[in-house]
Amino acid sequence: MKLLSERAEVAQHYLEGEWGKHHLKGRYKAWRSQPLVNMLSQAGHCGTELDGWEALRELAEAGLIETAQPVSAHQRLNVRVQLSEALRHRLESEFARVDASLPLDAAQAAVWRHALDGVLEAWSLADQRRLVEGLNRLAADLPGAHALSSFEASARYLLGSSKLLDALPRELVRAFGIERAAFRMPSVWVLAAVPAEPQGVLLIENPQSFEQARRTGLAERLALLCSFGYGLSLSEALKAPERVRLIGDVDPRQSLADLLTLERANYWGDLDPEGLRIFRRLRRSVPTLRLSALYAPMIERFEREGGHPLHRLTGKHGQRPGIGWARGLDQEALDDTVMAELGGRSLDDALAEAWLTLIKGMDEEEH
């Protein structure tokens, strides 16, 4: 089945939750499309009414809802909407999967069921109970707890884990009245090596390759930037460069925002689907960003030798594959000579587009 967009998934979870509330009372639940779209938009489940109509269209095409007539953002007919018979049967059969001892309302139970098939798979009932209790305590302490970062809030409320809050599905967290974006942003540091007059900027995916690039002398010509620090990715840092502090060999008067205005900006990371997804996210903040020419010898080696599988042993377990592409080659594979020669150049546009095409159409959540 075609992957749903985020807006369609949000709408699906809402509809399942509302259906569940009525199912518990022995009632049948259906909707009218126009009021439903209005509610999805006003409640923030979908950004706009257009998003709401598009979400219903996707759900209908996926066979998850049934409508008397096709729903369309162009016609906007006020038609009857109900969960499909297949989905209702599945929900009825799964309804007992969420243990009755968990203090969940029907809407929370709906998203909890999805999580049990995903991130909460194999969690013990005791840990599930502790997680629910932690989420409820966190929700009760809002808005005061927003003074914490999401990492701090997670560690203090959710089983002592700093990563749980961000790792849980957004809709599950929202079902408890918690918005992750409302928590205090942590201090943001980026590792940098910047000459007095940089000729361009090279964004590097990991610290090991940053150190190699610095060692080969690239920092004498280019501003080298690498994610550095707890919970930070370059894509997150570039959303608000004015908040970022540079650490390393850099003039204190230079800022990330200044460096991103340099004429030449390239990105270099692993040659795998996630590496190119990182590039696409970075390019939202830096539209002039291009793939580094350092990818050229990596591509040649990958095509010659085949690279490695996306597996737990290679640190790529859980990475989504591209189109016919489920292997990778890490950036550390390059030697110093090649790095020094190509580090300041951009990859050929046609070659770059050919590889980026391998992840297009599979990442609707990025649009």
N, C-alpha and C positions, 0 to 999 in steps of 0.2 A: 504494500500500500504506500502511496506517495506520502512523504513526510509532511506533517502539518506545519504551518507557520506558527510563530509564537502566539499571535492573536487568536488563531483558531484553537490552539491548545487551551488558552485561557478561557475562551468561550465554552469549550467542551467541559472543562472542569466545573465551571459555574452551572451549566445545565445538568450535569450529573449530580452535583450537590443539591440543587433544587429538586430534582427528581427524587433523590434519596430522602429528603425531608418529607415529601408527600407519601412516598412508598412506606415509610415507617408508620404512617397514620392510616394506611390502607386506602390512600387516594391515588388518583391518576393525575399526572401533571403534563400539560401542554401549554404552548404559548402562541401569541400572535406576533408576527415578525416585526412590525413597526415598533410596538412598545418594547419588545425584547431588545431591539437594536438601540433604542433610546436609553434603556437601562444599562446595557453593556458600556455605552459611551459615558453616561453620567457617573456611573460607579467606578470608572477608570479601568474596567476590564479590557476595553479597546480604546485606543487613543481618540478616534473620531467615529462619527456615525458611518462614514465610508468604510472604516476598518471593521465595524460591526457587521455591515452587509457582506463584506468580503469574507469575514470569518464564517458566516452562515453558509455562504456559497461553497467554501472549502469543505465544511462539515457535511454538506449535502452531497458533494461530489465524492467524498470519502465513504459515503454510506452510513454516516453516524447519526444523521437526522433525516426525517422525512417531512416533506412539505407538499401542500396541495398543488402548488405550481412552483416552477423554478424560481429561486430567490436571486435577485440581481441588484447591484448598486445603481444600475441605470433605471430600472423600472420601479423598484422599491414597493412591490405589492405587499399589502398587509394580509399575509396568508397564515394558515395554521402551521405551527412547527411542533414536532414531537421527536423524541429520541427514536431511532430506528428500532424495529422489533429485535434485531440481532443484538444491538447494544443493550436494550432493556433486559433481554434474557441473560446476557453476560453479567450485567450488574446484579440481577437477582441471584444468580448463582454465586457471585463473589461477595454478596452483602455480609455474609457471616465471617468473612476472612479477617476483618478488623475485630480484634478481641473486644468483647463488650465491657471489659474492665477498664479500657482506655477512656479517659474523660474527653471524648471527641463529640462535637455536634455533627450533624449529617453532612454539612459542607466540608468540614475537616476530614471526616471519614472518607469522603469521595477521593480527595487528593492523597490521603494516606494509603488507600488501596493501590493507587498508581505507584507510590513510592515503594510499597512492598514488592512490586514487580521490578523495581530498579534499585535506587540507592539504599533502600532499607532492607533489601533482600537478605535473608538469613540473620536479621537482627533478632535477638531474644526478646521475649515479652517484657522481661525486666528492664532491658535497655530502652525499648519502645516507651515504656511507662515513664522512665526517667526523662526521656527526651520530651514527651508531651508535657510533663510537669515543668521542665525547664523553659519550654516555649511559653507556657502560660504565665510563669513567674516573670519572664522577660516582658511579655505583653503588659502585665500588670504594672511594671515599673516604668513604662513609657509615659510621658516623653522624657523623663529624667535620665533614663538609660541611654538616650541618644548622645549624651556627653561622652560615651565610650566609643572607641572604634569598633567595627564589626568583629575584629579579632578578639578584642578584650571582652566584648559582650558575650561572644560565643564561648570563650573559655570560662567565664564566670557563671554562666547560666546553663550551658549545654554540655554536661558530662565532662567538663574540664578540657574540652577540645577547642582550640582556637580556630579550627577550619570548618567546623560543622555548619555554622550559620550560613556561610557562603556556599557550601557544598550542597545544601538541601535545595530541592526545587523551589523556584521563586513562588509558585502558587501555593505550595505547602506553607511556606513562611507567611505569605499574605493571608492565608486562611486563619491565622492566629492574630491578625491585625498588626503584623510587623512588616515594615518597609526597610529593606537593607540600605537603600540609598540615604536614609535619614540619619544614619550613624556618622559620627565624626570621622572625617578622612584621616588616615594615619599620616605621619610624616613621610614624605616621599624623597628618596635619594636616588640619584643616578650616578653610576661610576663613569668618570670622564677623564680623557687625556686630550688636551687641547693645546696646539701650538699658538704662538702669539698672533699669527695671521693665517688661520686655516683656509685651505683652498676648497674645502667641502666637508661634508659630515658623513660618517659611516655608522649606522645603527647596527649593533651586534647583539645576537640573541643571548649568548651566555658568557659568563666571566672568564672561562678558560680561553675561549677564542679572543676575547678582548685583550687578555694578557699576551697572547701570541701576536696579535696585530700590533700592540704597543712595542713588543720586543723586536719586531721586524723593521721598525722605524716608521710605520705609517703615521704615528702620532706626530712626526715632524712636519707632516704635510696636511693631515686631516684631523678634524675633531672626531674622536672616537667616543661613542656613547653606548653604555650597556646597562640593562636593568640590574639593580643591586639593592638588596634589602628585603626585609620581611614582607611577603605577600605582594610584591610589586611586579608588574609587567610593564614593558615599554608602552604598550597600547594604552594602559591605564594612565601612565604618567603623561603621555602626550595629549590627553584630553584637557588637561589644565597645566600647561608648561610653566605658568607663572608661579605655581605652588612648588615646583621641583627645585631641590637643592642639589648642586653638583659637588661631587667629592672626588678628589684625586689630583692629577696634575692639570690645574686650571686656574686662570686668573680670576680672583673673586669678583671682578667686575663683569665677567661673562655670565650670561644666563642661558638656560635651555631655549627660551623663546628667541634669543639673539642667534644662537647657533642654527636653529631650524630655518632661518631666513637665508642661509648660505645658498649660493646658486646650485651647487651639486649636492644632492642628498640621496644616499643609497642605503639599502638594507641587506644584511647578510645573516642568514640563519641556517638551520638544518634543511636539507633537501628532503622534505617529507610533507604530507598534506597539511599538518598543523603548522609547519614552518611558513608555508605560503599563506595560510589563513592569518597568521600573525602579521605578515606583510600587508594583507588586505585591510586589516584593522588599523594598522599604523598609517596607511595611506589616506584614511578618512581624516586624520589630523594633519597630515603633510601631503597634500594632493600632488606635489611635484616629486614625491619619493619614487625611486626606481629600484629594481633588483640589482644587486652588485654583480659585476663581471666575475666575481669569485665563484658564482654559481656555475659558470661555463665548465671549468675542469671537474666540478662535482658532478655535473650532468654527464659529462663524457665517461667518468668512472662508473657512475650508476648504470649507464646504458651498456657498458662493457662487462661489468661484474654482477650487477643485479642488486647491490645494496643488502640491507637486512630486513627481516620481517618486523611488522609493528607488533611486538611481543613484550611480555613482562620482562624478559631477560635483556631486552635492548632498551628498556625504559619507555616503551611506546605503547604499553598495554592500555586499551580503551580509546586510543586515537582513532577518529573516524577516517576511513579510507577515502581516496579520491575516486574519480571515475576510472575503473580498471587499474587503480594504483593503490597498493597496500604495502609498500616497502619504503625504505628511506636510506639516506646516507648523511651522517653527521658532519657538521662543519669542521670539526677537529681533524678530519681526514686530509686537509690541505697541508702542504709543506710550506716552510717559511719563504722559499724563493718565489713560488707562485703567488703567495699572498702579497709580498712586496711589489710584485709586478702588476697585479690586477686590482689591488685594493682600492685605488682611486677611480676606477672606471665603472661604467654601468653595463649591465647585460644587454645584448641585442634585443630590441623591442619585440621582434617577431618570435624569438626563442622564449622570451619571458611570457608572452601572451599564450604561446602553445602550452606551457606548463600551468599557467593560471587557469586555463580552460579546463584542466583536469579536476578542479575543485568547484567550478561554476555549476550552478543549478542544484547543488547538494547542500547549500548552506543558507536556507531561507531565513534563518534566525538572524543572519548578519545584515539583512536588508530592512 
